[in-house]
C-alpha cells in the first residue's frame, strides 16, 4: 500500500478519535504558583497548539513582569525614582495604565506602586515564610509620604515619577491581567469552554460538557472549603488572603498585603473573594478589600462595580453582598457570624 494512503488512514484514525469532547489539562509553573488550564474540546491537536502558545505567553509574562529581578519593571522603577522623563517599555505600559485605572476605582486601597514597602516588610524574597526583621526606620520614613499612582505623570508613552519611593509591583494585578490575556488567546483559537486556575484564582468561560464548572473557595485556615459555587460563563473568581505569603513574628502573622494608607501589613482581614467578569478587576478588588476591611469594603465594591464579594475578618465575621449570598453555598457556616449587606 502506498505510503501516502497509509498516512491518510493514520490521520483519519487520529481525527476520528478526537470527535468526542473531553477535558484537556496543562500545568504551567509561573508567578510563584502553578497555573492549571483545563479546556473542554474535541480537537486534541488544536488544544495542544493552544497549550504550547499559552505556556510561551505565561513564561514571557513571568519574565518581563518580575518586580525585583533584572528586567523591564526593575528598569522602569529605577527611572521612575530618578524623576526624569523616559519612554516606558511597551511590555509594561499597558498594564501600568490599567493598574492606575483600577487603583483610582478602588479609592486607592489597591496600590500597585508601594513595592518598596512590600520589599521592606520582607516579601520580595523567594522564601517569604522565613523569619524577617523589617527596617522600621526606613519604613517610618516612607510612611510619611507613601507613593500613589498619582505620583506617576503620564504623557502617552512617556512617564515621570514624583516620589523617590515609587516602585511598581504588579503582584496585585499580574495574575488577573495575565488570565484575561490568556482567555483572549483561547477565544482567538475558537475555544469556548475553559478554566484557568492560577493558584486558586479562577477564570472561566463556557461549561464543562453540559454542566457549569464547579468552583470551591478555599478556607484560609486548613484544607477545608469555605464555600462552593457553580460558575457562569466569562467570569473570574479571585481570592486574596493572609495564608499564602506570610511569616510569624513573635507568634503574630505578618502577611504580604500592605495597607497603602498606613504602610503596614493588613491585620484586620483574613480573606476576601470577588467575582467579576473582568479578571484584572477581580484580582485587584480582592486585594483592595483586604486593605479596606469591614469598615470600608462597601465603598470599594460600589466604586469598582463589584456586586459579588465576600470578606472574612479576624473577629470571625463573614460579610458578603446579597448577590454573593445568592451565588454561593457556605460550608461550616456555624463557624462564623454571617452578615449580608
DOMAR-436470 format. One line per 3 residues: number of its first residue (from 0); their letters; for each residue y, x, z of C-alpha. Coordinates in steps of 0.02 Angstrom, whole numbers. Each point is the difference from the previous one (the first is absolute). Last residue first. Example, Ala and Ser with C-alpha at 12.3 -4.5 7.8 and 13.67 -1.06 7.14 Angstrom:
2
1	SA	-53/684/357  -172/-69/33
# end
This chain:
341
340	XXX	2181/-1262/2650  -177/-12/69  -31/90/165
337	XXX	-174/54/55  -31/74/171  -145/115/-35
334	XXX	-181/40/46  -55/-181/-15  29/13/-187
331	XXX	-155/111/-14  3/-26/-188  144/-85/-88
328	XXX	-28/-87/-167  146/28/-116  102/-95/-128
325	XXX	78/-145/96  54/113/143  81/115/-128
322	XXX	104/-144/-67  53/-48/176  61/177/30
319	XXX	-88/107/126  21/72/174  -149/66/96
316	XXX	46/48/179  -109/125/92  146/82/90
313	XXX	-12/149/-116  48/-115/-144  -98/-65/-149
310	XXX	103/-60/-148  -52/-113/-145  84/-37/-165
307	XXX	-14/-122/-146  168/-68/-58  82/166/-43
304	XXX	165/-19/-93  60/172/56  153/-70/90
301	XXX	-100/-139/84  -146/109/52  123/128/71
298	XXX	100/-123/103  -163/-77/62  -56/173/60
295	XXX	153/30/108  -51/-30/181  -188/6/-31
292	XXX	6/177/-64  121/65/-131  -84/171/-13
289	XXX	-174/-67/-37  80/-135/-108  79/133/-111
286	XXX	-166/87/-30  -83/-164/-49  150/-40/-111
283	XXX	-14/169/-87  -181/-26/-53  16/-184/-46
280	XXX	156/36/-101  -85/143/-92  -149/-114/-38
277	XXX	102/-143/-71  -85/-170/13  15/5/189
274	XXX	-113/-7/153  61/95/153  -91/67/153
271	XXX	78/82/152  -85/103/135  20/68/176
268	XXX	184/-34/31  108/51/150  -21/189/-11
265	XXX	81/50/-164  25/188/-9  180/50/39
262	XXX	152/22/-114  85/-147/85  58/-92/-156
259	XXX	-131/58/-126  -142/-42/121  -132/128/-48
256	XXX	-174/-50/-56  -118/145/36  -69/-47/170
253	XXX	15/78/173  -133/-80/112  24/35/185
250	XXX	-137/90/97  111/146/47  50/14/-184
247	XXX	-136/-68/-113  5/18/-188  25/-123/-142
244	XXX	-39/-35/-181  -108/-153/-39  -1/-106/158
241	XXX	186/-36/23  3/-128/-138  59/-49/-172
238	XXX	-96/-132/-98  14/-46/-184  -71/-151/-93
235	XXX	50/-3/-182  6/-146/-121  -41/-32/-182
232	XXX	-137/-129/21  -24/-88/166  -103/80/135
229	XXX	-120/-82/119  40/41/179  -63/93/152
226	XXX	75/43/170  -7/132/136  -166/75/-55
223	XXX	-78/111/132  -25/188/-19  101/58/151
220	XXX	182/-34/36  114/-38/-146  -109/-148/-53
217	XXX	-29/15/-186  53/-136/-119  -149/-60/-103
214	XXX	21/-60/-178  -121/-100/-109  39/10/-187
211	XXX	3/-177/-67  -163/-72/-66  -63/-41/-175
208	XXX	-27/181/-50  100/108/117  168/-77/-36
205	XXX	167/32/-84  117/132/63  -2/97/161
202	XXX	99/131/94  -63/59/170  52/117/138
199	XXX	-158/45/98  -1/184/-48  65/-34/-175
196	XXX	-110/-146/-56  32/-50/-180  -83/-163/-55
193	XXX	-29/-57/-178  -20/-148/-117  106/-13/-158
190	XXX	-33/166/-86  74/1/-175  36/186/-5
187	XXX	186/-30/27  -45/-111/147  -91/144/85
184	XXX	149/114/-31  121/-125/77  -115/-14/150
181	XXX	5/189/19  190/0/-4  6/-131/138
178	XXX	-128/97/102  105/157/-16  157/-87/66
175	XXX	-99/-75/143  -81/165/45  162/97/-16
172	XXX	115/-117/97  -1/50/184  -59/178/-30
169	XXX	133/35/-133  94/123/111  176/40/-62
166	XXX	82/125/116  184/-17/39  45/107/152
163	XXX	152/81/-82  77/-170/-29  107/-43/-152
160	XXX	-126/28/-139  38/0/-187  -102/-73/-139
157	XXX	6/-3/-190  -110/-110/-110  124/-146/-1
154	XXX	130/53/126  -79/-28/170  78/58/164
151	XXX	-128/23/138  64/-27/177  -17/-187/-27
148	XXX	-189/25/5  18/35/186  16/161/100
145	XXX	1/1/191  166/65/66  -10/26/189
142	XXX	-189/-15/-8  -3/158/-105  65/104/146
139	XXX	-119/-86/121  -146/47/-113  61/180/-6
136	XXX	0/14/190  -163/-98/13  -100/125/-103
133	XXX	-162/-99/12  -154/71/90  -160/-49/-91
130	XXX	-180/-38/47  -120/-18/-149  -10/-172/-78
127	XXX	119/49/-140  -127/120/-80  71/32/-174
124	XXX	173/10/75  163/-81/-52  -22/-120/145
121	XXX	57/107/146  153/-90/70  110/128/-87
118	XXX	-80/-40/-168  26/-188/13  178/38/56
115	XXX	28/107/-154  -80/-134/-108  137/-122/49
112	XXX	45/-43/-181  -122/-141/-39  75/-121/126
109	XXX	-83/-168/27  95/-84/141  152/21/-113
106	XXX	39/-187/-5  -167/-15/-91  88/-49/-162
103	XXX	103/160/7  -155/106/24  -84/-94/-142
100	XXX	138/43/-123  8/182/58  -189/18/-17
97	XXX	8/-73/-176  132/127/-52  -101/140/79
94	XXX	-157/-60/-89  89/6/-168  78/172/37
91	XXX	-154/98/54  -98/42/-158  161/1/-103
88	XXX	61/146/106  178/-27/63  146/86/-86
85	XXX	109/84/130  168/-27/87  29/109/153
82	XXX	-19/-47/184  -129/138/28  -113/-116/100
79	XXX	-32/-106/-154  -47/156/-97  -132/54/127
76	XXX	-65/-178/6  -20/-8/-188  -95/165/1
73	XXX	-121/-68/131  -19/-158/-102  -31/90/-165
70	XXX	-133/120/66  -42/126/135  -86/-86/148
67	XXX	103/-106/120  18/-175/-70  -144/-5/-125
64	XXX	59/-114/-141  -38/116/-146  -179/41/51
61	XXX	-54/-171/62  77/-83/-152  -95/117/-116
58	XXX	-164/-30/92  28/-187/-9  36/4/-187
55	XXX	-151/108/-41  -114/-112/103  76/-154/-81
52	XXX	-36/66/-175  -180/43/43  -25/-170/80
49	XXX	71/-86/-153  -120/92/-115  -144/-43/117
46	XXX	51/-183/-8  0/2/-190  -177/72/-6
43	XXX	-58/-124/133  52/-151/-103  -42/-159/97
40	XXX	140/7/127  35/-18/186  93/156/52
37	XXX	-2/80/172  110/150/42  -16/92/165
34	XXX	145/116/44  -58/117/137  131/69/120
31	XXX	125/142/20  100/-59/-150  -150/32/-115
28	XXX	-191/1/4  -56/-111/-147  -145/-123/13
25	XXX	-63/-95/-153  -96/-162/0  -59/-123/-136
22	XXX	-33/-182/46  -100/-99/-127  23/-98/-160
19	XXX	-153/-28/-110  19/60/-179  -18/182/46
16	XXX	-186/16/-40  32/-67/-175  124/142/-26
13	XXX	-126/135/45  -139/-77/-104  115/-17/-150
10	XXX	52/183/16  -183/56/2  -40/-108/-153
7	XXX	153/70/-90  -49/179/44  -179/-29/-62
4	XXX	70/-68/-163  112/154/-21  -147/117/38
1	XX	-101/-71/-144  -172/-71/46
# end
